[in-house]
Amino acid sequence: MTDYKEKTSVLFVCMGNICRSPTAEGVFRRLVEEGGLSDHIEIDSAGTHAYHINEPPDRRASAAAERRGYSLTEIRARRVVDTDFERFDFIIAMDRDNVQQLVEQADVEQHDKIRLFLEFANAQEDEVPDPYYGGAAGFERVLDLVEDASRGLLEMLQKK
């Protein structure tokens, strides 16, 4: 990212946009702000399903994020729309099911924008597990994975 003529845009995607993707948006946004890159990287999140449109993140996700100093308060759930595939440079999915949904929705020439988030992490897993039906430990695990992948993603963008 040595050439700052254009903003790089990143969209984080999970199923409902109330747990994993808003967590990723909040964590990545703070890393970008701390790196002084807010004017150069656009960040958003969305879901592949319309279950929770306009709702805030899950209270458990927000509480776990707040314990680590991240704020999700400004985020509201929305569904991925067709124009997102044109607008965003990177469309980062939390799991393979969401990758598949995105691939089905996108035009073929936009498929290379769609990536699994944990491709940027040092984790053993390749998917960020959905914590929605589990306990508090699941939200902490999501944060561990998201922090790791966010650092890797930011490092990759800085090298671009």
C-alpha positions in Angstrom: 0.0 0.0 0.0 2.8 2.4 -0.8 0.6 4.0 -3.4 -2.4 5.7 -1.6 -4.1 7.2 -4.7 -7.1 4.9 -4.2 -8.7 3.4 -1.1 -8.6 -0.3 -0.7 -12.0 -1.7 0.4 -12.6 -4.8 2.5 -16.0 -6.4 3.2 -16.2 -9.0 6.0 -19.0 -11.6 5.5 -20.7 -14.2 7.7 -24.2 -15.6 7.7 -26.3 -13.0 9.7 -23.8 -10.2 10.2 -24.3 -10.1 13.9 -21.4 -12.2 15.3 -18.3 -13.0 13.2 -18.3 -10.3 10.5 -19.1 -7.3 12.8 -16.4 -8.6 15.1 -13.9 -8.7 12.2 -15.0 -5.2 11.1 -14.5 -3.8 14.6 -11.1 -5.5 15.2 -9.8 -4.7 11.7 -11.0 -1.1 11.9 -9.1 -0.5 15.1 -5.9 -2.0 13.6 -6.3 0.2 10.6 -6.8 3.3 12.8 -3.8 2.5 15.0 -1.8 2.1 11.8 -2.9 5.5 10.6 -4.5 4.0 7.5 -8.1 5.0 8.0 -8.0 7.3 5.0 -6.7 4.5 2.8 -8.8 1.5 3.8 -12.6 1.3 3.7 -14.1 -1.4 5.9 -17.6 -2.8 6.2 -19.4 -6.1 7.0 -22.5 -7.9 5.8 -24.3 -11.2 5.9 -25.3 -13.7 3.2 -28.7 -13.9 4.8 -31.3 -11.3 5.8 -32.2 -12.6 9.2 -31.0 -9.6 11.2 -31.1 -6.5 8.9 -30.6 -3.2 10.8 -29.9 -5.0 14.2 -26.8 -4.3 16.2 -24.3 -7.1 16.7 -25.2 -9.9 19.1 -24.8 -8.7 22.7 -22.3 -11.6 23.5 -20.1 -10.6 20.5 -20.2 -7.0 21.6 -19.4 -7.8 25.2 -16.5 -10.0 24.2 -15.2 -7.3 21.9 -15.5 -4.6 24.5 -13.5 -6.7 27.0 -10.6 -6.5 24.5 -11.1 -2.8 23.8 -13.1 -3.1 20.5 -16.3 -1.2 19.8 -19.1 -2.7 17.7 -21.7 -0.1 18.7 -21.9 1.7 15.3 -22.4 -1.5 13.3 -25.8 -2.6 12.0 -26.5 -5.8 10.2 -27.1 -5.7 6.5 -27.2 -8.3 3.7 -24.6 -8.5 0.9 -26.0 -6.8 -2.2 -24.9 -7.2 -5.8 -23.1 -3.8 -5.9 -20.8 -5.0 -3.1 -19.0 -7.2 -5.6 -18.1 -4.1 -7.6 -17.5 -1.8 -4.7 -15.1 -4.0 -2.6 -11.6 -5.1 -3.5 -11.6 -7.9 -0.9 -14.7 -9.9 0.2 -13.6 -11.9 3.2 -15.8 -14.8 4.2 -15.7 -16.4 7.6 -16.4 -20.0 6.4 -16.8 -22.1 3.3 -20.6 -22.0 3.3 -20.4 -18.2 3.0 -17.8 -18.4 0.3 -20.1 -20.7 -1.7 -23.1 -18.3 -1.2 -20.9 -15.4 -2.3 -19.6 -17.2 -5.4 -23.1 -18.1 -6.4 -24.2 -14.4 -6.1 -21.1 -12.8 -7.8 -20.3 -12.6 -11.4 -17.5 -15.0 -12.5 -15.0 -12.2 -13.0 -15.5 -11.2 -9.3 -14.8 -14.6 -7.8 -11.1 -13.7 -7.2 -12.2 -11.1 -4.7 -13.7 -13.7 -2.4 -11.4 -15.2 0.2 -11.6 -17.1 3.5 -10.6 -14.9 6.4 -8.3 -17.4 8.0 -6.1 -17.5 4.8 -4.5 -14.5 6.5 -4.0 -16.2 9.9 -1.5 -18.5 11.5 -4.3 -20.7 12.8 -4.7 -24.4 12.3 -8.3 -23.9 11.3 -9.4 -22.5 8.0 -12.9 -21.3 9.1 -14.0 -18.9 11.8 -16.6 -21.0 13.7 -20.1 -19.6 14.3 -20.4 -18.9 18.0 -24.2 -18.0 17.9 -25.5 -21.2 19.4 -22.7 -21.7 21.9 -21.4 -20.1 25.1 -19.1 -17.3 25.9 -16.0 -19.3 25.1 -17.0 -19.4 21.4 -17.0 -15.6 21.2 -13.5 -15.5 22.8 -12.3 -18.1 20.2 -13.7 -16.0 17.4 -11.9 -13.0 18.7 -8.6 -14.9 18.9 -8.9 -16.0 15.3 -10.1 -12.6 14.1 -7.3 -10.8 15.7 -4.7 -13.1 14.2 -6.3 -12.9 10.7 -6.7 -9.2 10.9 -3.0 -8.7 11.6 -2.2 -10.9 8.6 -4.7 -9.1 6.3 -3.3 -5.7 7.3 0.2 -6.9 6.7 -0.7 -8.1 3.3 -2.4 -4.9 2.4 0.6 -2.8 3.5 2.8 -4.8 1.2 0.6 -4.2 -1.8 
